[in-house]
């Protein structure tokens, strides 16, 4: 059976739907623009946090870096991956005109992710002991354990926030996603300074400020969903008992989606954890963390494009337009290659400055500069993976 996404024929087009490449570029940029901004703003919370911690000392920077890797690998990527199942479920329901089901899918995901957050929080409570048992330097493990425990409130807010984001993206509503991320990014430096410096909590205050940022983001999205006419009249009609039914069906798609995201992110976060086993763990962990967070910022563009293409493909398939879905795939490939090549060149040219953004340690900054050319090459392949991996259920192809 030939995959319809690869065909170039313009069949299956309903009505006067414009299937030109230029029109598709406009549609994807309209979707991806606010999403890229939202992803950059959300990622900036982590970057700003590390910038604050990086000026507290090498140990604090290494501890926060290891804790970030541990919590991302054991919780955030798991919950984010499960929530990404809504890109398919909500996207296809919306494309097929089943608007009420879009809201039911979201409620079901909120319940499942809230339940999944509980064992993850229990795991984070023993992060320090687990890291020390794995061989991480004892000082770094203790610092990471403290940071992870203070990150726990952000876990529950993050899970619900992801459900709201996927719910809105599936309806091609992306500006509120950007607005929520902007509100969180705007308040985060102030809260971070107040907790870390003003109240003297140090790295613990930085971790707690991330929870505050996630709660602000969630509040903006929740208010929009409940008051916006576009949601209130169609896709969000209030809580329904239907959300408690069909959970196995949701898990059937959510678990593979989570595994796909986890397999990708684990490979990155494992590097930070392994750096803690090297002879100079504080230096090595700091450099690896700087490298990964620099790449993470760069790939936010391709991740935004990936979210846009996921919405476009699911909507077109839900509306029985496979040719339009194929065109969307080819367009996103061109956009991703262009963006990643440009970003890679910028990373190479600015390699001697990037390290100082995170730390005023000269040795750390010089070490980070040596790694940037390698990361620039990897960025291209990572960008392509972000737009081609998809979040579709195989039965739809």
C-alpha positions in Angstrom: 0.0 0.0 0.0 1.5 3.3 -1.1 1.6 6.1 1.5 -0.7 8.9 0.4 1.5 11.5 2.0 4.1 11.0 -0.8 1.8 11.5 -3.8 2.0 14.7 -5.7 -1.4 14.5 -7.4 -4.1 17.0 -6.5 -6.9 14.6 -5.9 -9.1 14.4 -2.9 -9.5 18.2 -2.8 -12.9 19.4 -1.6 -14.5 22.6 -2.8 -12.3 25.5 -3.6 -9.5 24.6 -1.2 -6.2 26.2 -2.3 -3.5 23.5 -2.7 -0.7 25.6 -4.0 2.8 25.5 -2.4 2.7 29.2 -1.6 -0.7 28.9 0.1 0.7 26.0 2.1 3.7 28.0 3.2 1.5 30.7 4.4 -0.7 28.3 6.3 2.3 26.7 8.0 4.0 30.0 8.8 0.7 31.3 10.2 0.5 28.2 12.5 4.2 27.9 13.2 5.0 31.5 13.8 3.2 31.8 17.2 4.2 28.2 18.0 7.9 28.9 17.5 7.5 32.1 19.6 5.7 30.1 22.3 8.3 27.3 22.3 11.2 29.8 22.5 9.5 31.7 25.3 8.8 28.4 27.2 12.3 27.2 26.7 13.6 30.6 27.8 12.3 29.8 31.3 14.9 27.0 31.6 17.6 29.1 30.0 17.0 32.0 32.4 16.9 29.6 35.3 20.4 28.2 34.4 21.7 31.7 33.9 20.8 32.5 37.5 22.1 29.2 38.8 25.3 29.5 36.8 26.3 32.6 38.7 25.8 30.9 42.1 28.8 28.6 41.4 29.9 25.5 39.5 28.4 23.1 42.0 25.0 24.8 41.9 25.2 24.9 38.1 26.1 21.3 37.8 23.4 20.2 40.3 20.7 22.2 38.5 21.9 20.8 35.1 21.8 17.2 36.4 18.4 17.8 38.1 17.0 19.3 34.9 18.2 16.3 32.9 16.8 13.8 35.5 13.4 15.5 35.7 13.1 15.9 32.0 14.0 12.2 31.4 11.7 10.8 34.1 8.7 13.1 33.9 8.5 16.0 31.6 9.1 14.1 28.3 6.8 11.3 29.5 3.9 13.7 30.2 4.6 15.9 27.2 4.7 12.8 25.0 1.4 11.5 26.3 -0.2 14.9 25.8 1.0 14.9 22.2 -1.6 12.1 21.5 -4.1 14.9 21.5 -2.6 16.3 18.3 -4.0 13.2 16.5 -7.2 12.7 18.5 -8.3 16.4 18.7 -6.9 17.2 15.3 -8.9 14.5 13.5 -12.1 15.2 15.6 -11.8 18.9 14.7 -11.1 18.2 11.0 -14.2 15.9 10.9 -16.4 18.4 12.5 -16.9 16.5 15.8 -16.3 19.6 17.9 -17.6 18.3 21.2 -15.3 15.3 21.1 -12.3 17.7 20.9 -13.1 18.8 24.4 -13.8 15.3 25.7 -10.4 14.1 24.5 -8.8 17.0 26.3 -10.6 16.2 29.6 -9.6 12.6 29.3 -6.0 13.5 28.8 -6.1 15.9 31.8 -7.3 13.0 34.0 -4.7 10.5 32.8 -1.8 13.0 33.0 -2.8 14.1 36.5 -2.8 10.5 37.7 0.6 9.8 35.9 2.1 12.8 37.7 1.8 11.2 41.1 4.3 8.4 40.8 6.7 10.7 38.9 6.6 13.2 41.8 7.4 10.3 44.2 10.4 9.4 42.1 11.6 13.0 42.1 11.5 13.0 45.9 14.4 10.5 45.9 16.3 12.0 42.9 19.5 12.7 45.0 19.7 9.2 46.3 19.1 7.6 42.9 21.7 9.8 41.2 24.3 9.0 43.9 23.5 5.3 43.6 24.1 5.6 39.8 27.6 7.0 40.5 27.1 10.7 40.1 29.5 12.8 42.3 27.9 13.0 45.8 28.0 16.8 46.0 26.4 17.1 42.6 23.8 14.4 43.4 22.8 16.2 46.7 22.5 19.5 45.0 20.5 17.9 42.1 18.2 16.2 44.6 17.3 19.4 46.3 16.7 21.1 43.0 14.4 18.3 41.8 12.3 18.3 45.0 11.6 22.0 44.6 10.7 21.4 40.9 7.9 19.0 41.9 5.0 21.7 41.9 5.9 22.5 38.3 5.2 18.9 37.3 1.5 19.0 37.9 1.1 22.4 36.2 3.2 21.3 33.3 1.0 18.2 32.6 -2.2 20.3 32.5 -0.6 23.0 30.5 0.4 20.5 27.8 -3.2 19.3 27.5 -4.4 22.9 27.0 -1.7 23.6 24.4 -2.5 20.5 22.3 -6.2 21.2 22.6 -5.8 24.7 21.1 -3.2 23.7 18.5 -5.5 21.1 17.1 -8.1 23.9 16.4 -5.4 26.0 14.7 -5.6 28.4 17.7 -2.0 29.3 18.5 -1.9 33.0 19.5 -3.2 32.2 23.1 -0.4 29.6 23.4 2.1 32.3 22.6 0.4 34.7 25.0 0.6 32.2 27.8 4.3 31.6 27.2 5.0 35.3 27.0 3.3 35.9 30.3 5.3 33.2 31.9 8.6 34.3 30.4 7.9 38.0 31.4 7.3 37.2 35.1 10.0 34.5 35.4 13.1 36.6 35.8 11.4 38.8 38.4 10.2 35.8 40.4 13.5 34.1 40.0 15.4 37.0 41.4 12.9 37.5 44.3 13.1 33.9 45.4 16.8 33.2 44.6 18.3 36.5 45.7 15.7 38.4 47.6 14.6 35.5 49.9 18.0 33.9 49.8 16.7 30.5 48.6 19.5 30.1 46.0 19.0 27.3 43.5 15.9 26.1 45.4 14.3 29.5 44.6 15.2 29.1 41.0 13.5 25.7 40.9 10.4 27.1 42.6 10.2 30.0 40.2 9.8 27.5 37.3 6.6 26.2 39.0 5.3 29.8 39.2 6.0 30.3 35.5 4.2 27.1 34.5 1.2 28.1 36.7 1.0 31.5 35.1 1.1 29.9 31.6 -1.6 27.4 32.6 -3.8 30.2 34.0 -3.7 32.2 30.8 -4.6 29.1 28.7 -7.4 27.9 31.0 -9.0 31.4 31.1 -8.9 31.6 27.3 -10.5 28.1 26.9 -13.3 28.9 29.2 -14.2 32.4 28.0 -13.3 32.5 24.3 -16.4 32.2 22.1 -14.6 30.0 19.6 -14.1 27.4 22.3 -17.1 28.0 24.6 -19.6 27.6 21.8 -18.1 24.5 20.1 -15.2 22.5 21.5 -15.5 23.3 25.2 -19.0 22.8 26.7 -17.9 22.0 30.2 -16.7 18.9 32.0 -18.3 15.7 31.0 -18.6 12.2 32.4 -17.5 10.8 29.0 -13.9 11.7 30.0 -13.9 8.7 32.3 -14.7 6.4 29.5 -12.3 5.5 26.6 -9.2 5.9 28.7 -7.7 2.6 27.3 -8.2 4.0 23.8 -6.4 7.1 24.8 -3.5 5.2 26.3 -3.2 3.1 23.2 -2.1 6.2 21.4 -0.5 8.1 24.3 1.9 5.4 25.4 3.6 5.0 21.9 3.6 8.8 21.6 5.3 9.1 25.0 7.9 6.4 24.1 8.7 8.2 20.9 9.4 11.5 22.7 11.2 9.7 25.5 13.6 7.8 23.3 14.6 11.1 21.6 15.0 13.1 24.8 16.6 10.3 26.9 19.5 10.3 24.4 20.2 14.0 25.2 19.5 14.0 28.9 21.7 10.9 29.4 24.7 12.9 28.2 24.3 15.3 31.2 23.9 12.5 33.6 27.0 10.7 32.2 29.0 13.9 32.4 28.6 13.7 36.2 30.7 10.5 36.1 33.7 12.1 34.4 36.9 13.0 36.2 36.0 16.7 36.4 32.2 16.4 36.8 31.5 20.1 37.6 33.2 21.4 34.5 32.0 18.6 32.2 28.4 18.8 33.4 28.3 22.6 32.9 29.6 22.4 29.4 27.3 19.6 28.3 24.4 21.5 29.8 25.3 24.7 28.0 25.6 22.8 24.7 22.3 21.0 25.0 20.4 24.1 26.1 21.9 26.1 23.2 20.7 23.3 20.8 17.3 23.2 22.5 16.8 26.9 21.8 17.8 26.4 18.1 15.5 23.4 17.6 12.5 25.3 18.9 11.9 26.5 15.4 11.8 23.0 13.9 9.7 21.8 16.9 7.2 24.6 16.1 7.2 23.6 12.5 6.7 20.0 13.6 3.7 21.0 15.7 2.3 22.9 12.7 2.7 20.1 10.3 1.1 17.6 12.8 -1.9 19.9 12.9 -2.0 20.4 9.2 -1.7 16.7 8.3 -4.3 15.6 10.9 -6.7 18.2 9.8 -6.3 17.4 6.1 -6.6 13.6 6.7 -9.6 14.2 8.9 -11.2 16.1 6.0 -10.3 13.4 3.5 -7.7 15.4 1.6 -4.6 13.2 1.4 -3.0 15.2 -1.5 -3.0 18.3 0.6 -1.4 16.4 3.5 1.4 15.3 1.1 2.0 18.9 -0.1 2.2 20.1 3.5 4.9 17.5 4.2 7.0 18.6 1.3 6.7 22.2 2.2 7.8 21.7 5.8 10.9 19.8 4.7 12.0 22.8 2.7 11.3 25.2 5.6 13.2 23.0 8.1 16.3 22.6 6.0 16.5 26.4 5.4 16.1 27.2 9.0 18.5 24.6 10.4 21.3 25.5 8.0 21.0 29.2 9.0 21.0 28.5 12.7 24.0 26.2 12.4 26.0 28.9 10.7 25.0 31.4 13.5 26.1 28.9 16.2 29.6 28.5 14.6 30.1 32.3 14.2 29.0 33.1 17.8 30.7 30.1 19.4 33.1 32.2 21.5 30.3 34.2 23.1 27.6 31.6 23.8 29.3 30.1 26.9 29.3 33.5 28.7 25.5 33.7 28.4 25.2 30.9 31.0 28.3 31.3 33.1 31.1 33.9 33.9 33.6 31.0 34.2 36.2 31.5 31.5 37.2 27.8 31.4 33.6 26.7 30.9 33.0 29.2 28.2 36.1 28.3 26.2 35.3 24.6 26.5 31.8 25.2 25.3 33.1 27.1 22.2 35.0 24.0 21.0 31.8 21.9 21.0 29.6 24.3 19.0 30.7 23.3 15.4 29.8 19.7 16.1 26.4 20.7 17.5 25.7 22.8 14.4 26.0 19.7 12.2 23.8 17.7 14.6 21.2 20.5 14.5 20.3 19.8 10.9 19.5 16.2 11.4 17.6 16.9 14.6 15.5 19.5 12.8 14.6 17.1 10.1 13.6 14.5 12.7 11.4 17.0 14.5 9.3 17.7 11.4 9.2 14.2 10.0 8.6 12.1 13.1 4.9 13.1 13.3 2.3 12.2 15.9 -0.1 10.4 13.7 -1.7 7.0 14.6 -0.5 4.5 11.9 -4.0 3.5 11.1 -4.6 7.0 9.6 -1.9 6.6 6.9 
